[in-house]
Amino acid sequence: MTAQGDKIGIIGGGLMGSGIGEVCARAGLDVVMIESTNSAAEAARARLERSLTRAAERGKLEDPSAVMARIRVTTKM
């Protein structure tokens, strides 16, 4: 995390990494998630979107797109 505590970097967007990223983004932090390939990055992004959509359908989250806007999935360090 940065000195201000407003950003977090995660290496790997698998089940655990995407879950950590989602929790952090829902708490208001900006998240950078780094994956090794474009296909892995797309899979991580899709996993996050599905999870946020399910949370919204269950009434646990108002705006999944606002949370997703705080997450950047990339293959570049």
N, C-alpha and C positions, 0 to 999 in steps of 0.2 A: 504494500500500500504506500501511497505517497505520504509526505509529511502532513499534508492537510487531511489525509484519510478519506479522500473522495474518489479514488480510482483503485482498481485491482486488476492484476494480470493473472491469467490462468493458462497454464500450458496443458493442452488436451481438453477436448470437448466431448469426451465420452459421457457415460451415465453420471459419474461422480463430478467431473468437471463442469458439465452443463448444469447440474443441480446446484453446485456452488455458485456458478455464474448467475443463475436465476435468483437465488436467495439474495445475493449481493445487489443485483439490479433492482429487485423489488424493495430493497432497503434504501435505494436512492444513489447507490454508487455507480460510477461509470466502469464498465467491464470491457477488457480486451482479452479475447480468448484466442489462443494461438493453436493452430492445427498444422499437421505436417503436409497435408495435400488438400487440393481444392475439393475433392469429393468428401473428405473427412470434415472439412469446414462446412460444406453444404448440409451434411448429415447432422452436425452439431446445431446448426441454425434451425433445421427442420425440427429437431428434438425439442429445442427451446420453444419454438412457436406452438408445437402441439401441447406442451405442458402448460404454457400460458393461456392457450385457448381453453383447455380443460378447466383451469382455475377460474377463468371468467364464467364459463358455463355453470360452475358450481357456486357462483356468487362470492368467490373468495378474492376476486381481483376485478377492479372496474375497467381498466384500460390496458389490455395486453400490449397494444402497439406502443404505448408510452414506456413500458418496461423494456420492450425489444429495442427501442430507440437508444437505450443506454448501453446496449451490448454490441460490440464490434467483434465479428469473427473473422480472422485473417490467417494467412499462411506466412506472413512476414513478421519477423521480430522487429 
